[in-house]
Structures are given as structure tokens and as C-alpha cells.
């Protein structure tokens, strides 16, 4: 897989890209069976900022890409809505025809993205990791924290949980004073416990 980044300035860049025929963003799928001569098999174009990060996963005989897509809203009147994070699930079982099968946004889980620390709220999706069995996604949603999604049905991701930060017994909302900045999530198993390092 090869990521194709886009431009953060959607209104100007999209018009330029379309006018010049350079409106490709997203990712490409390559056959690298012969590393000296990679062969492009397919392309997924999602526009705008393109795909920031991605994760390939399988469920049985089906193959998917969990793609991090962020959309700029230049008309937003606050930082929270300026960049909207979206997880896109793209099926690549037929690598010549990548097909969007599902999406997920914070709003789908009725989740808030509060201002954290000294900054405004930034609610973009930065990174995604998917479990080895392809059924659980770990989303690094910057100020919205760690989000866990059930991907058992890739067309309908289901919210499972959210971790915003540490909560102390004497300060139940203490996490609001910490910067969010959830950059990456790495799942692991230790002594029978399912842990995620963020």
C-alpha cells in the first residue's frame, strides 16, 4: 500500500487538483511479488487531505484497509469543527477495485471532543491500528483520546469505549487539564491482560 497525501486547503486545492487533473489522494495497492518491479493493482481516491495513515487487515477471505481520513471545514467557526476525523473502511479483496464499505466519526458514537489543557479542541483522527483478528480498531483521535471500535461488521463499525486520560479520585475531571494529543495506540497482551499504550 502506498499513501497519497492531499492538501489541507480543500477549497483552493480541490479546484486546482481537478483543473490540472491531479485530483488523486488516498492510497494505491501494489503487487510487490517481484520487488524490483512493483505493479500497481488499484487506487482509492478519497479527496481532500487524503489518507494520513492506514492499516491492512483481513477477515476470513476478505481484505480491508482502515484508512485515516481528515476533512477540513474552512467555514468552521471553532477549532473543534475545523478538522473532522473519519475512519474509512475500504475493501480491497479485489485489489483492482478498492471499495468504501464503512465509515465512522465521533458523532456516530455521540462523543464529545472537549478543549484540553491550554489549547482549543482538535478532533482529528491521527492513527489507526487493528487487532490481528481484524475485529477491533484502536483509533488515536487526538483530543478525543483513544477510541475502540468493533469491526466485526466492517460496514457498520460500533463504538466500544473511549479513554480520555487519567482521572484522579480527588479530581474526577482532571483529564480536562491535560493536553490530549493522542498520537498512536499500540495494543499488547501482558499476563493475560489486554493493554493499550497511547
C-alpha positions in Angstrom: 0.0 0.0 0.0 1.2 3.5 -0.8 -0.3 6.6 0.8 -1.1 9.6 -1.4 -1.4 12.8 0.8 -3.6 15.6 -0.2 -3.7 19.3 0.6 -5.1 20.9 3.8 -6.7 23.7 1.9 -9.7 22.0 0.4 -11.5 24.8 -1.3 -8.4 26.0 -3.2 -6.6 22.8 -3.6 -9.6 20.7 -4.8 -10.3 23.2 -7.5 -6.6 23.3 -8.5 -6.3 19.5 -8.5 -9.4 19.0 -10.6 -8.4 21.7 -13.1 -5.0 20.1 -13.5 -6.1 16.5 -13.4 -4.1 15.9 -10.2 -7.1 15.2 -8.0 -5.7 11.9 -6.7 -5.4 11.4 -2.9 -5.9 8.3 -0.8 -3.8 5.1 -1.3 -2.7 2.7 -4.0 -2.4 -1.1 -3.8 0.8 -2.7 -5.3 1.8 -6.3 -6.1 5.4 -6.5 -4.9 5.9 -10.2 -5.6 8.9 -9.0 -7.7 10.3 -6.2 -5.5 12.4 -4.9 -8.4 9.2 -4.3 -10.5 6.2 -3.3 -8.3 2.9 -3.4 -10.2 0.1 -1.1 -9.3 -3.2 -3.0 -9.0 -5.6 -0.4 -7.7 -6.2 3.1 -6.4 -8.5 4.5 -3.7 -9.3 8.2 -4.1 -10.8 9.9 -1.1 -10.1 13.5 -1.9 -9.2 16.4 0.4 -6.4 15.7 2.8 -6.1 12.1 1.5 -5.1 9.2 3.7 -2.9 10.2 6.7 -2.4 6.7 8.0 -3.7 3.2 7.2 -3.8 -0.4 8.5 -4.3 -3.5 6.4 -6.5 -6.2 8.0 -8.2 -9.5 7.0 -11.4 -11.2 8.0 -11.6 -14.7 6.6 -11.1 -14.4 2.8 -11.8 -10.6 2.7 -9.1 -7.9 2.9 -9.6 -4.3 4.1 -7.8 -1.1 4.7 -8.7 1.0 7.7 -7.8 4.5 6.4 -7.4 7.7 8.4 -9.2 10.5 6.6 -9.5 14.0 7.8 -11.7 16.6 6.2 -11.1 20.4 6.5 -14.1 22.7 7.1 -12.8 26.1 6.2 -16.1 27.6 7.2 -16.0 26.3 10.8 -16.3 29.0 13.5 -14.3 27.0 16.0 -11.2 24.8 16.2 -13.2 21.7 17.1 -15.0 21.6 13.8 -12.1 22.8 11.6 -10.8 19.3 11.0 -13.2 16.4 11.2 -11.7 12.9 11.6 -13.2 10.0 9.8 -12.2 6.3 9.8 -12.9 4.8 6.4 -13.1 1.0 5.9 -12.2 0.2 2.3 -12.4 -3.4 1.0 -9.5 -4.5 -1.2 -10.4 -8.2 -1.7 -10.3 -7.3 -5.3 -7.3 -5.0 -5.3 -8.2 -3.6 -8.7 -11.4 -2.2 -7.3 -11.0 -0.7 -3.7 -14.5 -0.1 -2.4 -15.6 2.0 0.6 -17.8 -0.2 2.8 -18.0 1.7 6.0 -17.1 5.0 7.8 -17.1 6.2 11.5 -17.0 9.7 13.0 -17.1 10.9 16.6 -20.7 11.8 16.1 -21.6 8.2 15.3 -20.7 7.4 18.9 -22.4 10.5 20.3 -18.9 11.5 21.6 -17.7 14.9 22.6 -14.2 16.3 21.9 -13.6 18.8 24.7 -11.0 21.5 24.8 -8.0 20.1 26.7 -5.3 21.9 28.7 -4.3 25.3 27.3 -5.5 24.6 23.7 -8.7 24.5 21.8 -10.2 21.1 21.0 -8.6 19.4 18.0 -10.8 16.5 16.9 -8.9 14.9 14.0 -8.1 11.3 13.7 -4.3 10.7 13.7 -3.7 7.0 13.6 -5.4 3.6 13.5 -4.4 0.1 14.5 -6.5 -3.0 14.0 -6.3 -6.2 16.0 -4.8 -9.4 14.5 -8.2 -10.9 14.0 -9.5 -7.8 12.3 -12.4 -7.2 14.7 -11.2 -4.3 17.0 -9.9 -0.9 15.9 -7.8 1.4 18.1 -8.3 5.0 17.0 -5.9 7.8 18.1 -8.4 10.7 18.0 -6.1 13.5 19.3 -8.1 15.4 21.9 -11.0 12.9 21.8 -8.5 10.3 23.1 -8.4 6.6 22.5 -11.5 5.2 20.8 -12.2 1.5 20.5 -14.5 0.2 17.7 -15.9 -3.2 17.0 -15.2 -4.0 13.3 -16.9 -7.4 13.2 -19.1 -6.0 10.5 -16.7 -3.7 8.6 -19.7 -1.9 7.0 -21.0 -0.9 10.5 -18.2 -0.1 13.0 -19.6 0.0 16.5 -18.3 2.2 19.3 -17.0 0.1 22.3 -15.2 2.6 24.5 -13.2 5.8 25.0 -10.2 6.7 27.2 -9.7 10.5 27.5 -6.9 10.4 30.1 -6.2 9.8 33.8 -8.9 10.6 36.3 -7.8 11.0 39.9 -10.2 10.2 42.7 -9.9 13.7 44.2 -10.2 15.4 40.7 -12.8 13.4 38.6 -12.5 15.8 35.7 -8.7 16.3 36.0 -8.3 15.0 32.5 -9.6 18.3 31.1 -6.4 19.9 32.4 -4.2 17.6 30.4 -3.4 18.1 26.7 -5.0 15.4 24.6 -2.6 14.8 21.7 -3.4 11.0 21.4 -0.9 10.3 18.6 -0.8 6.5 18.4 -2.1 3.4 20.1 -0.2 0.1 20.4 -2.2 -2.9 21.8 -0.4 -5.7 23.6 -1.2 -8.6 26.0 0.7 -8.9 29.3 0.0 -11.6 31.9 -3.4 -12.2 30.3 -4.5 -8.6 30.3 -5.3 -6.7 27.1 -3.3 -3.4 27.3 -3.1 -0.4 25.0 -0.2 2.0 25.2 -1.0 5.5 24.0 
